[in-house]
Amino acid sequence: MGAQRRAHHRQQEAMRAASAEADRMKAVLESQQQAFRQQLDVQREAMMAQTESLREAMTPPVATGAVGGEVRTARSKRATTTGMSKGIATLRIPLNIGGGSAAGLNIG
């Protein structure tokens, strides 16, 4: 009976030791997790500051008429399309079909 009791006490002591070790590991993991969260918060703040500085750097300056920015006058749709068709017409290349003094077709 004494041997069984000693075995039982050893088993209980091993269970207590394992439980204490598990508690220590849990505390270590929680402290690591807390440190990791703090590190992420610091990195997030740094990235937000960097993003804000880039956003400010990429924002174009506001034009103020006399400094170099021109204010566009209002145009009707008709005036806009007329201006576009005139611009396209000036880009057209006349087609040479080979008659006259030209060397030949300019289709290419």
C-alpha positions in Angstrom: 0.0 0.0 0.0 2.9 2.4 0.7 4.3 1.9 -2.8 1.0 2.9 -4.4 0.7 5.9 -2.2 4.3 7.0 -3.1 3.5 6.5 -6.8 0.3 8.5 -6.4 2.2 11.3 -4.7 4.9 11.3 -7.4 2.1 11.5 -10.1 0.4 14.4 -8.3 3.7 16.2 -7.9 4.4 15.8 -11.6 1.0 17.1 -12.5 1.6 20.2 -10.3 5.0 20.8 -11.9 3.5 20.4 -15.4 0.7 22.8 -14.4 3.2 25.3 -13.1 5.3 25.0 -16.2 2.2 25.5 -18.4 1.3 28.7 -16.4 4.8 30.0 -16.9 4.7 29.4 -20.6 1.3 31.0 -20.8 2.6 34.1 -19.0 5.6 34.2 -21.4 3.4 33.9 -24.5 1.1 36.6 -23.2 4.0 39.0 -22.5 5.4 38.2 -26.0 2.0 38.9 -27.5 1.7 42.2 -25.7 5.2 43.2 -26.9 4.3 42.3 -30.4 1.1 44.4 -30.2 3.1 47.4 -29.0 5.6 46.9 -31.8 2.7 46.7 -34.4 1.2 49.9 -32.9 4.5 51.7 -33.2 4.9 50.5 -36.8 1.4 51.5 -37.7 1.9 55.0 -36.4 5.2 55.3 -38.3 3.5 54.1 -41.5 0.6 56.5 -41.0 3.0 59.4 -40.6 4.9 58.3 -43.7 1.7 58.0 -45.7 0.5 61.4 -44.6 3.8 63.0 -45.6 3.7 61.3 -49.0 0.1 62.4 -49.4 1.1 66.0 -48.7 4.1 65.7 -51.0 2.0 64.3 -53.9 -0.9 66.8 -53.5 -0.5 69.4 -56.3 -0.3 73.0 -55.3 -3.5 75.1 -55.6 -3.2 77.5 -58.6 -4.1 81.1 -57.8 -4.7 82.8 -61.2 -1.8 85.3 -61.2 1.0 82.9 -60.1 0.7 80.7 -63.2 -2.5 78.8 -63.0 -5.0 79.9 -65.6 -8.7 79.8 -65.0 -10.5 78.1 -67.9 -13.5 79.9 -69.3 -16.8 78.1 -69.6 -17.5 76.5 -73.0 -20.6 75.0 -74.3 -20.7 71.5 -75.6 -21.1 72.8 -79.2 -18.0 74.9 -78.9 -16.0 72.1 -77.5 -17.0 69.6 -80.2 -16.5 72.2 -82.9 -13.0 72.9 -81.6 -12.2 69.2 -81.4 -13.4 68.5 -85.0 -11.2 71.4 -86.3 -8.2 70.0 -84.4 -8.8 66.6 -85.9 -9.2 68.0 -89.4 -5.8 69.6 -89.2 -4.2 66.3 -88.4 -5.5 64.5 -91.5 -3.0 63.6 -94.1 -4.2 64.1 -97.7 -4.4 60.9 -99.6 -2.2 60.7 -102.7 -3.7 58.2 -105.2 -0.8 58.4 -107.6 -2.0 60.9 -110.1 0.0 64.0 -111.2 3.6 64.7 -110.2 3.6 62.5 -107.1 5.6 59.3 -107.1 2.7 57.0 -106.1 0.3 55.9 -103.4 1.0 57.0 -99.8 -1.1 54.3 -98.3 1.0 52.3 -96.2 
